[in-house]
Amino acid sequence: MDNSETDRPTENLKKSPAPVSRITRGVNHQDLRMNLKKSSGLDSGHINDDVLAQMIQIVFSRATQDIRSPQRFAFSCISKEFYELASLAESVIEHKQSQQKPRIVTCPVHHMEHSAERECPGHRADRLAGILTP
């Protein structure tokens, strides 16, 4: 009897890796989404992970005592004011994106760092003084 067929691992039994869930402040996003849908009927599928992470940050920033169970705390708070938190989180993210730091460049003539959106301070001073610079 030939056992070579049964001794080899089968190709069909290979498991695909489980999807990795993002975790914010000890809260598993995938579990939170599942609990919101199952317990509260709230579908968070249209909310991306960045917005959900910001929602978690908001409710944690409001906490007045130590949080013993981050997952339950986040679920409890978010399920009570889901739509309001989603809207607030989107606004916070938009504000953060609009407040990005300007790009800093160095003037090759004056060797001064300045914002790329503005004129080099040395060039400005030269221009105001009537001095021509290359």
Summary of the structure (lengths in Angstrom):
residues: 134
radius of gyration: 27.2
end to end distance: 89.9
largest distance: 99.8
contacts: 292
relative contact order: 0.09
helix: 52%
strand: 7%
